[in-house]
């Protein structure tokens, strides 16, 4: 994700990429999408990502 864009803009881009992959018959399940999304968040969200990933 780009830090200079808001979360909505980044999510929109992510969803468009997922749709493009589905159009070429590459399905990414919801769990994998969530992992990719969490790992792509800017560093400001690191603590939140750790809490979600590890249940701290």
TIFITI-753995 format. One record per residue: residue number from 1; chain; x, y, z of N, C-alpha, C in turn. Coordinates in steps of 0.05 Angstrom, whole numbers, always signed. Last residue first. Layout:
% residues N
@num=NUM | chaine=A | n.xx=X | n.yy=Y | n.zz=Z | ca.xx=X | ca.yy=Y | ca.zz=Z | c.xx=X | c.yy=Y | c.zz=Z
...
//
This chain:
% residues 56
@num=56 | chaine=A | n.xx=-49 | n.yy=-215 | n.zz=+406 | ca.xx=-36 | ca.yy=-204 | ca.zz=+430 | c.xx=-54 | c.yy=-186 | c.zz=+445
@num=55 | chaine=A | n.xx=-61 | n.yy=-246 | n.zz=+360 | ca.xx=-80 | ca.yy=-244 | ca.zz=+382 | c.xx=-68 | c.yy=-233 | c.zz=+408
@num=54 | chaine=A | n.xx=-31 | n.yy=-247 | n.zz=+314 | ca.xx=-22 | ca.yy=-263 | ca.zz=+337 | c.xx=-40 | c.yy=-262 | c.zz=+361
@num=53 | chaine=A | n.xx=-57 | n.yy=-214 | n.zz=+276 | ca.xx=-44 | ca.yy=-239 | ca.zz=+268 | c.xx=-40 | c.yy=-258 | c.zz=+292
@num=52 | chaine=A | n.xx=-76 | n.yy=-170 | n.zz=+306 | ca.xx=-94 | ca.yy=-186 | ca.zz=+290 | c.xx=-82 | c.yy=-213 | c.zz=+283
@num=51 | chaine=A | n.xx=-29 | n.yy=-151 | n.zz=+329 | ca.xx=-51 | ca.yy=-159 | ca.zz=+346 | c.xx=-70 | c.yy=-177 | c.zz=+330
@num=50 | chaine=A | n.xx=+2 | n.yy=-140 | n.zz=+284 | ca.xx=+11 | ca.yy=-160 | ca.zz=+302 | c.xx=-12 | c.yy=-170 | c.zz=+320
@num=49 | chaine=A | n.xx=-29 | n.yy=-98 | n.zz=+262 | ca.xx=-26 | ca.yy=-123 | ca.zz=+247 | c.xx=-17 | c.yy=-146 | c.zz=+265
@num=48 | chaine=A | n.xx=-22 | n.yy=-59 | n.zz=+301 | ca.xx=-49 | ca.yy=-70 | ca.zz=+296 | c.xx=-47 | c.yy=-96 | c.zz=+281
@num=47 | chaine=A | n.xx=+33 | n.yy=-49 | n.zz=+295 | ca.xx=+22 | ca.yy=-59 | ca.zz=+320 | c.xx=-5 | c.yy=-72 | c.zz=+316
@num=46 | chaine=A | n.xx=+35 | n.yy=-31 | n.zz=+240 | ca.xx=+49 | ca.yy=-55 | ca.zz=+249 | c.xx=+38 | c.yy=-66 | c.zz=+275
@num=45 | chaine=A | n.xx=+16 | n.yy=+15 | n.zz=+217 | ca.xx=-4 | ca.yy=-5 | ca.zz=+225 | c.xx=+9 | c.yy=-30 | c.zz=+236
@num=44 | chaine=A | n.xx=+59 | n.yy=+43 | n.zz=+198 | ca.xx=+43 | ca.yy=+55 | ca.zz=+220 | c.xx=+23 | c.yy=+36 | c.zz=+232
@num=43 | chaine=A | n.xx=+77 | n.yy=+16 | n.zz=+153 | ca.xx=+89 | ca.yy=+10 | ca.zz=+179 | c.xx=+74 | c.yy=+22 | c.zz=+203
@num=42 | chaine=A | n.xx=+19 | n.yy=-1 | n.zz=+112 | ca.xx=+43 | ca.yy=+15 | ca.zz=+119 | c.xx=+52 | c.yy=+10 | c.zz=+147
@num=41 | chaine=A | n.xx=+1 | n.yy=-68 | n.zz=+92 | ca.xx=-5 | ca.yy=-43 | ca.zz=+105 | c.xx=+21 | c.yy=-27 | c.zz=+112
@num=40 | chaine=A | n.xx=+13 | n.yy=-117 | n.zz=+72 | ca.xx=+18 | ca.yy=-94 | ca.zz=+54 | c.xx=+12 | c.yy=-67 | c.zz=+67
@num=39 | chaine=A | n.xx=-2 | n.yy=-155 | n.zz=+108 | ca.xx=+27 | ca.yy=-152 | ca.zz=+103 | c.xx=+33 | c.yy=-127 | c.zz=+85
@num=38 | chaine=A | n.xx=-58 | n.yy=-151 | n.zz=+104 | ca.xx=-44 | ca.yy=-143 | ca.zz=+129 | c.xx=-14 | c.yy=-138 | c.zz=+124
@num=37 | chaine=A | n.xx=-64 | n.yy=-170 | n.zz=+51 | ca.xx=-72 | ca.yy=-143 | ca.zz=+58 | c.xx=-58 | c.yy=-134 | c.zz=+83
@num=36 | chaine=A | n.xx=-47 | n.yy=-223 | n.zz=+55 | ca.xx=-34 | ca.yy=-204 | ca.zz=+36 | c.xx=-39 | c.yy=-176 | c.zz=+44
@num=35 | chaine=A | n.xx=-85 | n.yy=-241 | n.zz=+92 | ca.xx=-57 | ca.yy=-242 | ca.zz=+98 | c.xx=-41 | c.yy=-222 | c.zz=+81
@num=34 | chaine=A | n.xx=-133 | n.yy=-234 | n.zz=+63 | ca.xx=-129 | ca.yy=-220 | ca.zz=+88 | c.xx=-99 | c.yy=-219 | c.zz=+96
@num=33 | chaine=A | n.xx=-124 | n.yy=-269 | n.zz=+20 | ca.xx=-127 | ca.yy=-241 | ca.zz=+15 | c.xx=-123 | c.yy=-225 | c.zz=+40
@num=32 | chaine=A | n.xx=-123 | n.yy=-318 | n.zz=+47 | ca.xx=-98 | ca.yy=-308 | ca.zz=+34 | c.xx=-100 | c.yy=-278 | c.zz=+28
@num=31 | chaine=A | n.xx=-177 | n.yy=-319 | n.zz=+63 | ca.xx=-156 | ca.yy=-320 | ca.zz=+83 | c.xx=-129 | c.yy=-309 | c.zz=+71
@num=30 | chaine=A | n.xx=-204 | n.yy=-320 | n.zz=+13 | ca.xx=-207 | ca.yy=-297 | ca.zz=+31 | c.xx=-185 | c.yy=-296 | c.zz=+52
@num=29 | chaine=A | n.xx=-163 | n.yy=-343 | n.zz=-43 | ca.xx=-184 | ca.yy=-346 | ca.zz=-22 | c.xx=-183 | c.yy=-323 | c.zz=-2
@num=28 | chaine=A | n.xx=-157 | n.yy=-325 | n.zz=-107 | ca.xx=-143 | ca.yy=-322 | ca.zz=-82 | c.xx=-165 | c.yy=-323 | c.zz=-60
@num=27 | chaine=A | n.xx=-156 | n.yy=-355 | n.zz=-170 | ca.xx=-172 | ca.yy=-349 | ca.zz=-147 | c.xx=-154 | c.yy=-347 | c.zz=-122
@num=26 | chaine=A | n.xx=-147 | n.yy=-341 | n.zz=-233 | ca.xx=-130 | ca.yy=-345 | ca.zz=-210 | c.xx=-145 | c.yy=-336 | c.zz=-185
@num=25 | chaine=A | n.xx=-173 | n.yy=-329 | n.zz=-281 | ca.xx=-178 | ca.yy=-355 | ca.zz=-267 | c.xx=-157 | c.yy=-362 | c.zz=-246
@num=24 | chaine=A | n.xx=-170 | n.yy=-279 | n.zz=-297 | ca.xx=-152 | ca.yy=-298 | ca.zz=-311 | c.xx=-152 | c.yy=-325 | c.zz=-297
@num=23 | chaine=A | n.xx=-206 | n.yy=-256 | n.zz=-263 | ca.xx=-213 | ca.yy=-256 | ca.zz=-292 | c.xx=-194 | c.yy=-274 | c.zz=-308
@num=22 | chaine=A | n.xx=-179 | n.yy=-259 | n.zz=-215 | ca.xx=-201 | ca.yy=-277 | ca.zz=-219 | c.xx=-209 | c.yy=-278 | c.zz=-249
@num=21 | chaine=A | n.xx=-143 | n.yy=-217 | n.zz=-224 | ca.xx=-133 | ca.yy=-244 | ca.zz=-222 | c.xx=-155 | c.yy=-265 | c.zz=-226
@num=20 | chaine=A | n.xx=-179 | n.yy=-174 | n.zz=-224 | ca.xx=-163 | ca.yy=-180 | ca.zz=-248 | c.xx=-152 | c.yy=-208 | c.zz=-248
@num=19 | chaine=A | n.xx=-196 | n.yy=-177 | n.zz=-171 | ca.xx=-215 | ca.yy=-182 | ca.zz=-193 | c.xx=-200 | c.yy=-189 | c.zz=-219
@num=18 | chaine=A | n.xx=-149 | n.yy=-163 | n.zz=-145 | ca.xx=-161 | ca.yy=-189 | ca.zz=-140 | c.xx=-181 | c.yy=-197 | c.zz=-163
@num=17 | chaine=A | n.xx=-142 | n.yy=-111 | n.zz=-164 | ca.xx=-122 | ca.yy=-131 | ca.zz=-171 | c.xx=-134 | c.yy=-160 | c.zz=-166
@num=16 | chaine=A | n.xx=-187 | n.yy=-87 | n.zz=-141 | ca.xx=-185 | ca.yy=-88 | ca.zz=-170 | c.xx=-165 | c.yy=-109 | c.zz=-179
@num=15 | chaine=A | n.xx=-173 | n.yy=-92 | n.zz=-87 | ca.xx=-196 | ca.yy=-106 | ca.zz=-97 | c.xx=-196 | c.yy=-108 | c.zz=-127
@num=14 | chaine=A | n.xx=-129 | n.yy=-56 | n.zz=-86 | ca.xx=-125 | ca.yy=-85 | ca.zz=-79 | c.xx=-148 | c.yy=-101 | c.zz=-91
@num=13 | chaine=A | n.xx=-154 | n.yy=-8 | n.zz=-98 | ca.xx=-134 | ca.yy=-18 | ca.zz=-116 | c.xx=-130 | c.yy=-48 | c.zz=-111
@num=12 | chaine=A | n.xx=-187 | n.yy=-4 | n.zz=-52 | ca.xx=-199 | ca.yy=-4 | ca.zz=-79 | c.xx=-179 | c.yy=-16 | c.zz=-99
@num=11 | chaine=A | n.xx=-149 | n.yy=+0 | n.zz=-12 | ca.xx=-167 | ca.yy=-24 | ca.zz=-13 | c.xx=-180 | c.yy=-26 | c.zz=-41
@num=10 | chaine=A | n.xx=-127 | n.yy=+50 | n.zz=-25 | ca.xx=-111 | ca.yy=+26 | ca.zz=-26 | c.xx=-127 | c.yy=+1 | c.zz=-27
@num=9 | chaine=A | n.xx=-172 | n.yy=+83 | n.zz=-16 | ca.xx=-159 | ca.yy=+82 | ca.zz=-42 | c.xx=-142 | c.yy=+57 | c.zz=-45
@num=8 | chaine=A | n.xx=-181 | n.yy=+72 | n.zz=+39 | ca.xx=-201 | ca.yy=+66 | ca.zz=+19 | c.xx=-189 | c.yy=+64 | c.zz=-9
@num=7 | chaine=A | n.xx=-135 | n.yy=+92 | n.zz=+64 | ca.xx=-140 | ca.yy=+64 | ca.zz=+65 | c.xx=-160 | c.yy=+56 | c.zz=+43
@num=6 | chaine=A | n.xx=-102 | n.yy=+143 | n.zz=+23 | ca.xx=-117 | ca.yy=+133 | ca.zz=+46 | c.xx=-124 | c.yy=+104 | c.zz=+43
@num=5 | chaine=A | n.xx=-33 | n.yy=+150 | n.zz=+4 | ca.xx=-61 | ca.yy=+146 | ca.zz=-3 | c.xx=-76 | c.yy=+136 | c.zz=+21
@num=4 | chaine=A | n.xx=+19 | n.yy=+150 | n.zz=+20 | ca.xx=+7 | ca.yy=+176 | ca.zz=+14 | c.xx=-22 | c.yy=+174 | c.zz=+6
@num=3 | chaine=A | n.xx=+33 | n.yy=+97 | n.zz=+26 | ca.xx=+28 | ca.yy=+112 | ca.zz=+50 | c.xx=+15 | c.yy=+139 | c.zz=+44
@num=2 | chaine=A | n.xx=+7 | n.yy=+45 | n.zz=-12 | ca.xx=+21 | ca.yy=+70 | ca.zz=-13 | c.xx=+13 | c.yy=+87 | c.zz=+11
@num=1 | chaine=A | n.xx=+17 | n.yy=-24 | n.zz=+0 | ca.xx=+0 | ca.yy=+0 | ca.zz=+0 | c.xx=+17 | c.yy=+25 | c.zz=+0
//
